[in-house]
Amino acid sequence: MSTSGYYRTGCHRMAPFYDHLVALALLPAGGEMRLRRAVLAAASVEPGQRVLDLCCGTGTLAGLLAEEVGAAGEVVGVDFSEAMLAAARRKVRASNAAFLHANAEELPLPSDRFHRVTITLALHELTARGRRNVLAEAYRVLQPGGRLIIADLHYPPGRLKRALFRLYMLLETENAWEMVREDLPAVLKALGFGPVQQDVGFGGFLQILTATKPLPAATPAPPGQE
């Protein structure tokens, strides 16, 4: 499976330790579950909805989303690492959750399918081209009126926090710095999304972006039939 973006090859090797690494990395931002709850709140899913979790990793968020949508809903987690997906399938046994090995830049999923799409701590791993491809696919598979929720890194204010952030970024690639410097709301708007809400929190280390796929414009009635 080929990609145009960059995918950290070490994800396959990290799968057995990934949950512990994420928990440790998010301690300065208030802990992993604080972020997961914030994403759930931004998604505001309802029972019976269909949700796509892109770059789902070991399925922690997908499992929480499955609880929110209930038995009548559907959650699909997509990841490029089969090792991550194997861990996700062991962790999440809900009958309304499924995991798909696929490239998020070319999803084998129908258009206008999902009410929500989530992407958590994944965009910073990709090249600029890869990020745009993934976001364009998120737009395609969302229903009109559906919502995209992104949670990822943010360059914090303050000398001490920025020093800590730069120390953490030694573990990342130049792609992460490119994403932090990028105007993601402008990228989303250029792809067709409507108004974008950007919430910076967690000590300034993380941001949550919420964007909506616009509803189609109403077709004017023919003359005499208004």
Secondary structure, DSSP 8 states (H G I E B T S, - for coil): ---SS---TTHHHHGGGHHHHHHHHTGGGT-HHHHHHHHHHHH---TT-EEEEET-TTSHHHHHHHHHH-TTSEEEEEES-HHHHHHHHHH---TTEEEEE--TTS--S-TT-EEEEEEES-GGGS-HHHHHHHHHHHHHHEEEEEEEEEEEE---SSHHHHHHHHHHGGGS-HHHHHHHHS-HHHHHHHTT---EEEEEEGGGTEEEEEEE----------TT--
